[in-house]
Amino acid sequence: MEDDSAPQQRKHHSAGLLLVGQDQGSWIERKLFRHSMAQWAQEAEQAEKTELPRLKTLRRRAWSLRDHLDRLIAQSEKRLRVPPAIPRPLGTDWIWRPGLFTHAQRMGFASSDRSVICQDVTLFHDCGLNEVGVKQISNRDSSSETPYALQIDVFEFRGGFLSLAIELPDEAVVSLRRKHLVALTLTADAERGGRIFARLNVRHGPNTEQILAEIDEDSAAEFDLSYSKLNEARAEKMWLDLIFENPRMNRIVLRDLTMTRRPRAEM
């Protein structure tokens, strides 16, 4: 009987998509992998001299290949590097950690005053010098348990604000009430220290409630919605702003961020 998977395997081989470790798979798979790697290495080395029509073809193929690789890396990192469970206070009805701390993501560039860094994360600032860099790094700090961290490098900075906007999932506003407490825990370090403020934003209809808190010595902040004018029936979106004070000539590394929601104890 003919193997139905053979055509698919041949397709993967010809595209250079079959990636196997040096100690995995058959001899032919390892040989094909090494051959594909050598071909791409040679094309990259000669790219400055490649004729433009061929360079366009190679660029198209490279982007197609990269899409497959990015998905593979993201899924493998997600499954193989499981972050620790988030502590769940008594009565918690919602709990969350942004994906940028748990799996690899393709990052954008902080090239303007509003830059989408990755899914659900946007950097804002008002400095025209464009000397702000953002990248996802492996979290190798001994006190951190999440696989990834977010590193923000700030050089000369003449603006008035630098903030990171993190969009929360839809579940954050499901059955949201004014009796709720929303808690934030942030693990971060910086070369020069500096205060970090957190602002919780809740959109309800045409209005947006904003609650500001400073990250305390325990790396935590709490938002009490009882002091807001939240229209419970119209809550539709929630996001978090992290605001960095005096970020000039500093490296800030966010190593973990978790959020929980629980009803306030009745008096």
Steps between C-alpha positions, in 0.01 A plus 500: 500500500634846412581726794255793490744716692780469240389791275469723806844395622654572159339842502649578839841378390506716190398809698761443765238476773593168656691605810629215710757495775838346440408208725147451362355346186648284231832545323328638189307757705818624666676519165213699343496736796874567477473551123213748540685689773813523283298634206334774705831592665660539157212714370521724807875537459464602134189718538689826448606384154193301393321627190179681590248266328643201687523702820127572480430128460723413795334764717155360423616147581674613818187674630290190425753285681513742792123484549519122543803524729343769718190285553712196578719690746203659672320169550812313613593773747144509630495124559858446614546804722197507726494803733405463865139519608376842605421525873123502541367703795182378666193587291693572178271478195748607229875452465738586216860536382591665164622264231824693446632345826403144410590443133715646225342777296605694195577847633455834325725804524456806721550729202233760570294653779252211470655162424325163509757276670313170479147370533304714751807709601568855375773746602419871524735795551531865398872516424591570138853363526393138444761372743281236664556131432276210603566128467392168647782315676543163667432538870823376657470686830531250786202650684269484198301199387339614175672398174514852354542862603454837330804728486462875440817697423469878524786725393466875460141588593353851490134411521252527782375141513581142409231239548411145405135423423392140554156398374327252728292209366122522468459278808627787716172692462258206503267548800717792616352682801588803709555265794804351324864550597749461216852417618824535307835338580803612301853359512743750351850635538684800360856628482411834661188415694211743457135492587241312295133593504213279388170632364200273452260612227146368465290608204125495559294644219635844399687542829826362638578459868867545594654396831866589566727326750874489565674163500591457867804342668338157468476550121123511523208734443129468563208671328172533692212548258264608779643852469426512129188600309498175304177421317502125563255425219722665238853385592657399170879529515785520750867583453800579717752782460845469657653847528875537554628808681821664374602216265802678346821293468347194659440132431172368639426128498147375566537137610141412587159659528186340638151629567214364708146608571293425810192645668564721801396348832151612603480705819 
